[in-house]
Amino acid sequence: MERACCFFLLGFVLLVSGCGHKVPEMTLEEIESIRNAGNSGILTETKGKPWQGQVFVPGKTGGIWYSSITGDPKSFNALIGERDAETDGIIEMMSDSLIEYDYVKKAWKPHAASYRVEVNEKAGTLDVYYTLRSDLYWTYFAMNSKVPVTSDDIVFWYNDIYGDEACGSSAYNSQFVTMPDGSEKHIPIEKIDDKTFVFHFPRIDADPLLATNMSIYPSFIYRKAKERGGVKAVKDLFSVAVDPKMIPSCGKWYLTEYTPGQRLVFHRNPYYWDRDKTGISIPYPEQKIVQIVGDTNTQYLLFRQGKLEAYAPRPEELDEVVNRQGKDYTVYNSKGSLGAAFWSFNQNPKNQDQPYYKWFTKKEFRQAMSCLINRDRIISQTYRSLAEPKYTFFPEGNPYYNADIVLQYRYNHSQAEMLLERAGFVKHSDGFLYDSDNNKVEFDLTVPSVNTIWSDIAQIITDDCAQEGIKVNVRQMDFQKIVEQLTSTYDWQSVILAFAANMFPSQGSNTWPSTGNLHLWYPLQKKPATDWEARIDYLYNEGCHTIEHDKAKKIWDEYQQILLEQSPIIYLVRGRGFFALRNRWDQTNMYFDNIGGAQTDYLWLSQR
């Protein structure tokens, strides 16, 4: 369910950069001058074409779309895929969502299903009815059989997968609402007929469509597995050893081949319901070949060799990519990303015997760390000045974004020193900072090994911390190992990662409330560990159930203020996006912006 989709793997953007060489400190005037010069040159030579609601024109089928990912899928199982971005992206190519959000009109629209919402103000309840399209089918590659998509697919997944705590789905928490008296009530689903089902909310919800939008998975396969062998049998389905042609699709693509460490091959689904006005189903390419490469350096090499259709250049590659464009490809630009990487600290009491636990649980320490982040240097050194600081909690597209609610703990060594002194830290004659128990302040900062820009950012942070006597050890780690630490072992110290942007204030029911399994700094709390987290829990719940905008605004304003003040996560910068696309594809339907990303489903081959 969408309200649970703030899991960072799901909108995880790899913000990549080059080598971590150090540069001298610059004045603010020098930084601003470089930033403006960089912006002007690059933006003039690239193309801005955001989607503004334009209708896609009909194309023609044919051709192969070549792309890449940096790691092998872990499974082709939808439940397993929740915790791995690349795995989930592969599975979703064979699935579909009930509805879609039109970010231009700022309204939900029907997709695989139509909907209606009925509010009973007297009873204080709400119902969301969905009716599936009549032309939705589960089909297999090169087979003529069709299995209709029915309400059973949704009801089973909601009740027996998301709703079974033993399955460990990140959507589990989103099935419950906190009532005014503090009790928890379940949101039940009811099958009306083969195509219609309804969610019964025991309390009026401000974003019921966000809370109930789901992807569609084949119940006729998963149900048999669960009846046969329980949760284990469900998780064992569709391992990477399975013949991919045996995986049904109701989405745009069939997975037809998987060669570990080399590639995945997809074929377009001619039975997919979404068709242009000439009756041709989307997408237009006949095949998609996804090469599995080890890192982004290899991806860039493949793009330069003409073996990838598109590429998102890293800042240090941008000049070369832009200068080489011409007959071969075109480079598009977008505004700064809505989301941003952040720095967070482990406050899990499992580590309470470690000195860093006492540091990280003091808000003054976290605030001081925020004051040691030189965002201007990050922008100039790692983003070629094509970025801006991230000081707000909600992004601009969020209906409760408030430009006046901003982070107060910005780059300022004097302020950092004051906060550290207030928290009981003292710098000794050896130049190192010590806590009140005479422990030297030293901790790890983990970054994904695939993401070079975050390593560069970590080095910049390390430099400023060192000036205050704090030793930060940068650790590059496999991304899946980081996920394991965050969700299972809890033995990390500090980390740089990214969540998807909160386009809706209620997004992230598994992240921001203290009970969430991705309440990063201390997940799955039985009761709030701090007063401020208890207040966040209350505000989140009240905001989710307050429809009147002015009343909800007061709630979400306080919510943002607390999170920025307490700094459990500290946002860094918002980089501009760039996307290079080969000109062999007709680019009439090509759009690129900071919300929807690159629109590529409606491209067709212009050269045969």
DRENKOL-617666 format. One record per residue (C-alpha): residue in three letters; x, y, z. Coordinates in steps of 0.1 Angstrom, whole numbers, plus 5000, padded with zeros to 4 digits. Each point is the difference from the previous one (the first is absolute). Layout:
! DRENKOL-617666
ALAXYZ
...
This chain:
! DRENKOL-617666
MET500050005000
GLU501350344990
ARG500050155035
ALA502749755009
CYS502250084970
CYS502550235016
PHE502449715002
PHE503250154986
LEU500449724975
LEU496950104983
GLY500950344987
PHE503749965006
VAL501950234977
LEU503749934996
LEU501650355001
VAL503449924987
SER503250204996
GLY503749984994
CYS503349985020
GLY500250125035
HIS502950254996
LYS500050295024
VAL499750364990
PRO500950315020
GLU497250185019
MET498450284979
THR498350325010
LEU496250014996
GLU500450254972
GLU502449764981
ILE497649715005
GLU497050204987
SER502050124970
ILE501049644991
ARG496549885006
ASN498450254977
ALA502649954972
GLY499549635001
ASN496350025000
SER499950244971
GLY502349804976
ILE498749665006
LEU496350105000
THR500450194968
GLU501549704982
THR497449755013
LYS496349974993
GLY497250075026
LYS496849824992
PRO497949935031
TRP496749814996
GLN497250255004
GLY497149774992
GLN500649974963
VAL498249714982
PHE502449744986
VAL499849964963
PRO499649654984
GLY503249824990
LYS501049674984
THR501349685014
GLY503549864994
GLY503650005012
ILE501949915031
TRP500550235030
TYR503449945017
SER500450105036
SER501949885031
ILE499949945037
THR502949975024
GLY499149675017
ASP498249674995
PRO496449975012
LYS499649825033
SER496749834990
PHE497150044977
ASN497749985030
ALA497950325007
LEU500349965038
ILE503849954999
GLY500350294975
GLU498750255025
ARG503550035016
ASP502150044968
ALA499550284976
GLU501349834969
THR498149685008
ASP496850195006
GLY500550204967
ILE500249674981
ILE496949865016
GLU497950314995
MET500649984962
MET497749705002
SER497550165023
ASP497750305000
SER498550255025
LEU496450065007
ILE500150384995
GLU502650274991
TYR500750345013
ASP500150284975
TYR502650245014
VAL499150274976
LYS496350015009
LYS500849895036
ALA497349744999
TRP499649634999
LYS498749844968
PRO498849654991
HIS502649754987
ALA499449635003
ALA496950085020
SER497550285004
TYR499050125035
ARG497550185021
VAL500250135036
GLU497050005023
VAL500250205033
ASN497649945028
GLU500550325021
LYS497449905026
ALA501749675007
GLY503550144994
THR500949724976
LEU501049984963
ASP499949744972
VAL502249984969
TYR498549804972
TYR502149874971
THR498849844968
LEU502649824979
ARG500150054962
SER498349724980
ASP503149964977
LEU502549915027
TYR501649664996
TRP502849795013
THR501849864969
TYR503249814993
PHE502650064973
ALA499249824967
MET496949845014
ASN496450084991
SER498449935033
LYS498650295020
VAL499150005037
PRO497850305010
VAL501350235027
THR497450005027
SER499250145034
ASP501549685015
ASP503450124989
ILE499750315021
VAL498149865029
PHE502449705005
TRP503150224998
TYR498550255024
ASN498949745026
ASP502449724996
ILE503350174990
TYR499950365012
GLY497749925029
ASP501949695013
GLU502650145024
ALA502149684995
CYS500650104963
GLY501950315012
SER498650244974
SER500750375004
ALA496350064992
TYR498849825032
ASN499850315022
SER498150194973
GLN496949785006
PHE499350155034
VAL498850345011
THR500250155035
MET496650105012
PRO499350315020
ASP500149805033
GLY503449874991
SER499049654991
GLU501149834967
LYS497549894975
HIS500549804968
ILE498950124966
PRO498249704986
ILE499549924963
GLU496849854986
LYS499549834967
ILE496850124983
ASP500249794968
ASP502749884976
LYS500950364990
THR499050215030
PHE501450025036
VAL499850265027
PHE502350125029
HIS498050085031
PHE501850285020
PRO498950005037
ARG501050375000
ILE499850274974
ASP503450024982
ALA501550314983
ASP501749794973
PRO498049684996
LEU501149944964
LEU503750035009
ALA499449765028
THR498349744978
ASN501750014967
MET501749674994
SER502049814974
ILE498349694986
TYR501549655005
PRO498749654990
SER498049865029
PHE499349674981
ILE503749925004
TYR500950155034
ARG496949875017
LYS500849644990
ALA503550045014
LYS498850145033
GLU497449735004
ARG502649734993
GLY502950135021
GLY499250335017
VAL502250314999
LYS503149814992
ALA498449854968
VAL498950354990
LYS503550135003
ASP501449714981
LEU497950084970
PHE501650144969
SER503749975010
VAL502650114976
ALA500449644989
VAL496449984986
ASP499450014962
PRO498950364997
LYS497549914973
MET498049835027
ILE499450345017
PRO496650154990
SER499750374991
CYS497250255002
GLY502450284993
LYS501850144970
TRP502749734997
TYR500849635002
LEU503349895015
THR501249734976
GLU503649955008
TYR502450045030
THR503749934998
PRO501650065034
GLY502750274999
GLN499250084964
ARG496550114990
LEU496349985002
VAL497850004969
PHE496450134998
HIS497449994973
ARG497150244997
ASN496649875011
PRO497650044970
TYR497149945024
TYR500750305022
TRP496950215004
ASP501650354995
ARG499850074963
ASP500550314979
LYS497150134978
THR501049774972
GLY499649705022
ILE503749915005
SER500949905036
ILE502750195019
PRO503149984999
TYR501150014964
PRO503449825001
GLU499749624994
GLN502749915024
LYS501950155029
ILE503449855008
VAL501350105035
GLN503749945004
ILE501449925035
VAL503150205006
GLY502150045031
ASP500050385004
THR499150334985
ASN503550044984
THR499149704978
GLN496650144993
TYR501650324987
LEU502549814979
LEU497149804984
PHE498150324993
ARG503150154983
GLN500349694979
GLY496450044989
LYS498849695019
LEU497550185022
GLU497050204988
ALA500150255028
TYR502350115028
ALA499750235031
PRO503550165001
ARG501850065032
PRO501350355008
GLU503649934990
GLU498849854967
LEU497650284991
ASP502450224980
GLU501149714979
VAL496449874995
VAL498750344991
ASN502950094976
ARG499749674982
GLN496350034993
GLY498850064964
LYS498849764974
ASP500449705024
TYR498050125031
THR498450295018
VAL500450105036
TYR497050125020
ASN500050185033
SER497650035030
LYS499750225030
GLY501549895033
SER498749665013
LEU497250015025
GLY501749755022
ALA503550015014
ALA502649795016
PHE500250025038
TRP502349935029
SER498549795029
PHE501349865033
ASN499149675017
GLN498050065031
ASN499049635006
PRO500349905036
LYS501449674989
ASN503350194998
GLN499550185033
ASP503349865014
GLN501950184972
PRO501250365007
TYR498650124967
TYR496449915012
LYS500250285027
TRP501350244974
PHE497549924973
THR497050025023
LYS500850365010
LYS498350244977
GLU502750265005
PHE502549764986
ARG497949944969
GLN499450374996
ALA503850065003
MET500649744973
SER497650194978
CYS502050325006
LEU503149824987
ILE498649924966
ASN501550244975
ARG497249974974
ASP501550284978
ARG503249814997
ILE498149684992
ILE498150184973
SER503150164984
GLN502349705004
THR497849714992
TYR497150144980
ARG501850264979
SER497850265016
LEU496949844985
ALA498249945033
GLU498650195029
PRO499849945038
LYS497149805014
TYR498750195031
THR496349905000
PHE498449685010
PHE497149984975
PRO500850064963
GLU498450284981
GLY497449774983
ASN498649905034
PRO496750175007
TYR501350095035
TYR503450134990
ASN500850315019
ALA502950214988
ASP500250175034
ILE500749675019
VAL503749944994
LEU503049845017
GLN501750245025
TYR503249795004
ARG502050104969
TYR503750014994
ASN501550185029
HIS503049885020
SER499350245029
GLN496549885004
ALA501249644998
GLU502550065028
MET497350175022
LEU497749704995
LEU502749755008
GLU501050185031
ARG496450025011
ALA499849624996
GLY503149945022
PHE502749964974
VAL503550155005
LYS503050024977
HIS503249895017
SER503550124994
ASP500649714976
GLY497550174976
PHE497349735004
LEU496550055013
TYR499049795031
ASP496749945017
SER499250035037
ASP501249645005
ASN503450084984
ASN499249804969
LYS501650144968
VAL497350094975
GLU500649764970
PHE497449834979
ASP499349844966
LEU498250164971
THR498849734976
VAL499250074963
PRO498949764972
SER503149894981
VAL498350044967
ASN499450375006
THR503150214996
ILE498550345006
TRP498949905035
SER503649895007
ASP501150354989
ILE497450165022
ALA501149785029
GLN503650124996
ILE498950365001
ILE498149945032
THR503049825014
ASP502250304993
ASP497750245019
CYS499549755029
ALA503849975003
GLN500350375006
GLU497949955031
GLY502049705012
ILE497549744988
LYS501449704981
VAL497649864974
ASN500949684983
VAL498449974966
ARG498949644992
GLN499049904965
MET497649705001
ASP497949794977
PHE496550144999
GLN498349685010
LYS502249975030
ILE498950355010
VAL496449904996
GLU500749705023
GLN501550225026
LEU497150254999
THR497249745001
SER501549705018
THR503350025019
TYR499850385010
ASP503850005004
TRP500750314979
GLN501250345014
SER499250284975
VAL499049984964
ILE499450214968
LEU496949884981
ALA496950134983
PHE496249965004
ALA497550074973
ALA498650355002
ASN496950055021
MET497650124973
PHE497249945025
PRO500450085037
SER498649665010
GLN502549804979
GLY502449805020
SER497849825026
ASN502949755004
THR502550285004
TRP499050305020
PRO497749845027
SER502149835028
THR498449664993
GLY501249994964
ASN502449734988
LEU502050284983
HIS499950255028
LEU503750014990
TRP501750125032
TYR498049765023
PRO497449794982
LEU497149795014
GLN499750185033
LYS497449855023
LYS499350345014
PRO501650334990
ALA503650035014
THR499850385004
ASP497450265006
TRP500750164966
GLU499449664982
ALA496849965019
ARG498950354988
ILE501049914964
ASP497949685003
TYR497050215012
LEU500450274973
TYR500549754972
ASN496849815010
GLU498050325004
GLY501250144967
CYS499149684982
HIS496450045012
THR499550384997
ILE498450094967
GLU499550385005
HIS503250154985
ASP500550295025
LYS499749775030
ALA502249744984
LYS502650274992
LYS500550085037
ILE500649645007
TRP502449944972
ASP501950335007
GLU500749885035
TYR501049664987
GLN502650154977
GLN501350235027
ILE500649725024
LEU501849784975
LEU502350284989
GLU500750105036
GLN500749645012
SER502049924969
PRO499749625000
ILE500850034963
ILE502050294986
TYR499350084964
LEU503050104978
VAL499550154965
ARG497649974970
GLY501849944968
ARG498750084966
GLY499249714977
PHE501449934966
PHE499049734975
ALA501749924967
LEU497849824974
ARG501149864967
ASN498550174970
ARG499149684982
TRP496950025022
ASP497350254989
GLN499950255028
THR496650154995
ASN498749825031
MET503250065020
TYR499550205032
PHE502450035030
ASP499350185033
ASN500849975037
ILE496749835009
GLY499349754973
GLY503649954989
ALA500649894964
GLN496949904980
THR501249724978
ASP497049764997
TYR498650194970
LEU503250024979
TRP500249824967
LEU502949924977
SER500450274973
GLN502949834982
ARG499949634989
